[in-house]
Amino acid sequence: MGMVLQSIKSIFALLILIGMGFYFAGKKWFGKNGMDFLSKFTVEATLPFYMFYNIYRDLESRERLLFLITKVPYVFALILMCVCLAAVTAKVCRIREDRRDTFIVAAGFPNVVFIGFPVIQALWGEGITSVGAIYYIASTVLFWTLGISLLQRGEKNGKSARWAQNIKNLFCPTVVGMFLGMAAVFFRIEVPDFILKPLSMISGVTSPLALVFIGSVIRNMETSSIRIGKDIVVAVLMRFIMVPATAVVFLRLLPVTQEMREVFFMLTVMPAMAQMGIMAREYDRDYEFACTVITVTTVISMVTIPVFMYLMQTFVIFG
């Protein structure tokens, strides 16, 4: 029950930061430029240092690193199962043809960076980042390959597939920071304190900035474009009922620690990935549908996160 209370307290803390982003996004001095800056600064500047610092600090040995890497295929399998489930659901529920692929991506890929990492860090402490990084590797690779190929399929503007750019996106600054942290652990490189100290300070602002950004996104969402139709309802049910149920069954079968099961589960049940909205616009998909799913699932997740923690602790799902 202690973890449940901790999750509720953590959600309130997250809501305060999201609320700050929502409030300041309405100020003239913030505006779209402020939102763009927050997004770029978080993804391009603070998050790479966050990944490097936390992985370097959390992984006490090369053996621990290699142990975690062996679990990456399990996360690949979990995400692929969710994507396949979304594809079947889209067909059975007759999701509109022009938004079917967007629906699959929304249901299959969670928001690991902007919501997932702040949540697991709030619930398990800073030492959990290395476990979350394993999920992040699989999620990133699959999104920029399978996810993008789905969004490109039947592209309205007739642009050719941009696989070179997608491969480049696989090695974004966040991924580079993560791999540099792993390399430092693997080769037992001693990073001096005068470097670790500023890295620690930068790492500390990453989660708050990510949550403020989410708040600004919600504020700038055109409420007039939000239409809660059947397709949105099915997407929400997928993210918060069908995907969690599938994850529970699959994770119980895996030869991993209970902590890993719980962290992988919580990351899986996060709201729809924020980057999906950007890429939906890039490939001329149903951008309004994508943004509505992101906004609705993000808001609902503030309730479902403590609920899932309660269910995990009360019924000892992964015990």
N, C-alpha and C positions, 0 to 999 in steps of 0.2 A: 504493500500500500504506500510505502515511502516513495517509491519511484513515481507512482501516480500523482501524489501531491507535488512532487518535484516537477513533473511534466506540466501540471496546471500552473505552477509558479513560473516555469520557464516560458509557457505560452503567453502569460500576461506580460512578461518582459519583452518577448518578441513583438507582441501587439503594440506595446508602447513605442518601440522603434519603427514599426510599420506605420503607426499613427503619426509619428513625427514626419516621416516621408510624405504621407498623405497631406499633412497640414502645410508643410513648407513648399510642396509642389504647387500650391495655390498662390504662392507669393510671386510677384512680378519678377523679382531678382533671381528666382529659381527657374521656373518655366521649363521649356523643352531642353534648353542648353544645359541647365543644371542636371536634368535627368540623364542626358547623354553623357555628361561628364562623370556622373556617379557610376554609370554602367561601365564606361571605358576605364575609369580609374580603378574600379574594383577588379574587373576581369584582367586588365592589362598590367596593373601595377601591384595592388596589394595581395590578390589571390595567389599569384606565383610564389611570393615570399611566404605567404601563409602555408602553402603546401610544403615548400622546402623546409621551413622551420619546424613545423609540427611533425613531419615524417622523420627528420633528422633527430629531433628530441625524443619522439615516442619509440622509435625502433632501437632497442638497446643492443642489438647484435645482428650480424649478417644472417644468422640462422633464422631469426624471427622474420626478417625480410623475405627470405626464400620460402618460409612457411606460408606467409600471407600471399605471395605471388602464386603459389600452387592452388589457391582458392579462386583465382580470377575466372577460370572456366565455368565454375558453378554460377557465378553472377551472369556470365554470358548466357548460360542456359536459362536462368530465371527470367531475364529480360526478353529473350527470344520467345519463351512460353507466353509471356504477357502480350507480346506483339501478335503472336499467332491467335491467341484468344480474342484480341481486339479485332483481328481480321475476320474471324468467324462471326463474332457478334455483329460487326458492321453489315455482313451479308444477311444474317438471320433477321436482324431488326430493320433491314432495308434503309440503312443510312443513305442519305442523298448521294448520288453517284459523284458529283463534283466536289464533295467534301469527305468522301470515304477515306482516302489516304491520310488526310489531315486528322481525321478521327482516330485512325490506327496509331499515328505518331503520338497524339495527345494521350491516348489511353495506355500506350506502351512505355513511354519515357517520362520518368519523374523529374522534378526540379531538385537535382542533387546539390548544385552549387549555392543558389540564393536562399533556399529554404532548408534543404537537407542537412548541410554542414552546420549551420547555426543551431538546428534542433538537436542533432546528436551530440554536439559539443555541450549544449545546455543540459542535456539529460545524463550523459556519461562522463563529462569532463573533457579537458583538452587532450588527454591521452588517447582518445578514440579516433583521432583523425586518420591515423595510418590504416585502420580497418575500413573507414569510409572511403579512403583513397582506392582501395581494391574495387569497390563498387563503381567509383568514378571512372576508373580505367575502362571497364566494360561498357558503361553507359556512354562514354564519349566516343569510343570506337564504333559502337553500333549506331549511335545517332548520326555520325558524320558519314556513315556508309549506307546502312540499311534505311535509316530514317530519312536521309536526304534523297535517296533514290526513290522512295515512296512519294515524297513531295515533288520531285521532278517528273514523275510519271504523268504523262498527258499534260505537260506544262502548256499553259494557254498561249504564252508569247512565243513559243517555238524555239526558245534558246536551246542550244545543244547542252548535253550534260557537262558539268564543269568538275570533272573528277579531280583534276590537278588542284583546284582550289579547295576541294573537300579534303583531299589528302593533306594539304597544307594546314587546314583547320584542325586536323588531328594533333598537330604539334603546336597548338596555341600556347601562349606564355604559361598558362596554368599547368598544362601537361609537362612542359619543359621544366618548370619549377619542381614538380612532383618527381620527375625522373632524376633531376640533379640531386634532390634529397636522397633518393634511393641509391644513387651512385656514391654519394658521400658515405652512406652507411655501409654499402657493399665493400668499398675499398678502404674502409676505416679511416676516412679523412677527418682530421681534427680541425673543426672550424673555430677560430679564435673568438674569445668572448666579445671583443670590440666589434665583431661582425654580428654575432648572435644577438647582442643587446638591441640594436636597431631593428633587426629582423623580428625579434619578439614584440617590439612596439608596433611595427607595421602589421604583424599578424593579429594583434589584439583589436585593431579597428576594422578588420575585414568583415566579420559577421555583422556588426552594427551597420556598416555601409551597405551591405547586401540587402538587409532588411529595410533600411531607409529607401533604397532604390525600389524595392517591391511596393512600398507604400506610394511612391511617386507614380509608378506604373498604374496602380489602381485608380489614383486621382485623375490621371490623364486619359483613362479609358472613357471613350464616348458612351455614356450611359444610354443614349438614344439608340445606339447600335446593338445593345444587348437584347437578345430575343431568346427567352427560355423556352425553346421548342422541344420536340421529342428527341432530336439528335443530341442536344445539350444534356438532357436528362439521362439519356443512355450513356453518354460520356462520363457523367458524374458517377453513375452507378458502376460503371466499369472501374473507374479509378479507386472508389472507396468501398466497393463490395466484392466484385468479381476478382479483381487483381489481388486484393489482400487475401481472399480465400485461397486462390491459386498459390500465392506465395507461402502461406502457412503449410499447405500440404507438401509443397516441393522442399521447403527449407527443413522440415522435420525429417526428411529422408537423407539429408546431406551429412557427411562426416566432418562437421565443423563444430566449433565451440558454441555454447549457448549464447554467449555475448555476440558472436558473429551473426548467429541466426537473428537475434533481436535487432541488431544494427542494420543488417541487410533488409529485414522486414520493414523497419521504420523508414528507410530510404526508398523502398519500393512504394510505400503508400503516401509519398509526398504528392503535392499537386502537380499538374501538367508542367512540363519543362518550359521555362520562359523563352529560351532561344527559338522554340518552335514558332512563335508568333513572328519573329523577325524573318525566319526562313520561309514561312508561308507567304509573307509579302514579297520576298525576293523571287519566289517561283510562281507568283500570280495564282496562288491557291486561295481558298476562302479565308482571307485574313481576318474578317470580322468574327467568323465562327471560331477560329483559332484563339483570338484574343478573348472572346467570351468564355471559352473553356478554361483558359489560363486564369482569368479573373475569378470566375465562379469557384473553381477548384481551390484556388489560393485562399479565398475567404472561408470556404467550408472547412478547409484543412485546419484552421485555428480551433475548430471544435473536434474534428476527428482525431487529431494527434493525441490529445489526452485520453480520448475514448479507446484508441488502439493500445495505448500504454496500460490503461485499466484492464482491458481484456487480456493482455499478455501477462500481467501480474496476477490477476484474480484467478484465471483459469490455467495458469502456468502452461501456456500453449507450447513453449519450447523447453519445458523442464524435463 
